[in-house]
Amino acid sequence: MKTYSLNVFGSEYKIKTDRNGDYVLTIGKIVDDKMKMINREYPQGSLAKTAIVSCINLVDDFLTVKQTEQEKLNRRLGLLIEKLERIV
């Protein structure tokens, strides 16, 4: 396991993981960027509130992408099933 140092919203965090270093640093940058954006657009007044609103926003982004990809997969699967039914 390696330890990586991430700077998020002005604080340093040590992360121990087996993941690739670039991957871990990218996660840190995404979180840092999101917290800065949230703080700029909706000043919360506290680190905890900024972190929670950022977390909610990131989960919303994740679930939106997940749902979109699932819908694409379902459409492709439906087309493949139709093709197979025509063959059989």
C-alpha positions as a Python dict, from the first residue, in 0.01 Angstrom:
ca = {
    (1, 'M'): (0, 0, 0),
    (2, 'K'): (120, 349, -81),
    (3, 'T'): (42, 674, 96),
    (4, 'Y'): (-57, 979, -105),
    (5, 'S'): (-93, 1336, 10),
    (6, 'L'): (-402, 1521, -111),
    (7, 'N'): (-469, 1889, -62),
    (8, 'V'): (-843, 1945, -46),
    (9, 'F'): (-988, 2286, 32),
    (10, 'G'): (-669, 2401, 202),
    (11, 'S'): (-618, 2093, 420),
    (12, 'E'): (-378, 1807, 364),
    (13, 'Y'): (-502, 1449, 384),
    (14, 'K'): (-290, 1135, 381),
    (15, 'I'): (-456, 854, 187),
    (16, 'K'): (-331, 495, 205),
    (17, 'T'): (-439, 283, -90),
    (18, 'D'): (-344, 23, -348),
    (19, 'R'): (-491, 242, -622),
    (20, 'N'): (-280, 410, -890),
    (21, 'G'): (-131, 743, -778),
    (22, 'D'): (-273, 941, -1070),
    (23, 'Y'): (-617, 801, -992),
    (24, 'V'): (-596, 906, -627),
    (25, 'L'): (-468, 1254, -716),
    (26, 'T'): (-750, 1294, -970),
    (27, 'I'): (-1006, 1211, -702),
    (28, 'G'): (-848, 1469, -472),
    (29, 'K'): (-858, 1733, -746),
    (30, 'I'): (-1223, 1661, -827),
    (31, 'V'): (-1320, 1693, -459),
    (32, 'D'): (-1112, 2009, -416),
    (33, 'D'): (-1257, 2168, -731),
    (34, 'K'): (-1613, 2079, -627),
    (35, 'M'): (-1568, 2222, -278),
    (36, 'K'): (-1420, 2544, -416),
    (37, 'M'): (-1706, 2577, -666),
    (38, 'I'): (-1971, 2515, -399),
    (39, 'N'): (-1803, 2762, -162),
    (40, 'R'): (-1788, 3027, -437),
    (41, 'E'): (-2148, 2984, -552),
    (42, 'Y'): (-2311, 2906, -216),
    (43, 'P'): (-2094, 3025, 73),
    (44, 'Q'): (-2185, 2796, 365),
    (45, 'G'): (-1975, 2959, 633),
    (46, 'S'): (-1824, 2634, 758),
    (47, 'L'): (-1603, 2360, 624),
    (48, 'A'): (-1848, 2090, 734),
    (49, 'K'): (-2143, 2245, 549),
    (50, 'T'): (-1933, 2302, 236),
    (51, 'A'): (-1816, 1939, 252),
    (52, 'I'): (-2170, 1802, 295),
    (53, 'V'): (-2316, 2012, 11),
    (54, 'S'): (-2020, 1911, -209),
    (55, 'C'): (-2073, 1546, -121),
    (56, 'I'): (-2443, 1567, -206),
    (57, 'N'): (-2355, 1736, -536),
    (58, 'L'): (-2092, 1474, -624),
    (59, 'V'): (-2330, 1185, -545),
    (60, 'D'): (-2595, 1350, -762),
    (61, 'D'): (-2341, 1372, -1047),
    (62, 'F'): (-2248, 1007, -996),
    (63, 'L'): (-2607, 880, -989),
    (64, 'T'): (-2697, 1085, -1298),
    (65, 'V'): (-2409, 932, -1494),
    (66, 'K'): (-2490, 584, -1362),
    (67, 'Q'): (-2855, 616, -1465),
    (68, 'T'): (-2763, 749, -1810),
    (69, 'E'): (-2519, 463, -1869),
    (70, 'Q'): (-2774, 207, -1746),
    (71, 'E'): (-3032, 345, -1989),
    (72, 'K'): (-2781, 323, -2277),
    (73, 'L'): (-2697, -34, -2180),
    (74, 'N'): (-3066, -129, -2163),
    (75, 'R'): (-3127, 18, -2510),
    (76, 'R'): (-2831, -172, -2657),
    (77, 'L'): (-2941, -491, -2485),
    (78, 'G'): (-3292, -446, -2622),
    (79, 'L'): (-3156, -405, -2976),
    (80, 'L'): (-2941, -717, -2940),
    (81, 'I'): (-3238, -918, -2812),
    (82, 'E'): (-3446, -801, -3110),
    (83, 'K'): (-3170, -909, -3350),
    (84, 'L'): (-3140, -1249, -3183),
    (85, 'E'): (-3517, -1300, -3193),
    (86, 'R'): (-3516, -1231, -3568),
    (87, 'I'): (-3246, -1493, -3620),
    (88, 'V'): (-3419, -1762, -3414),
}
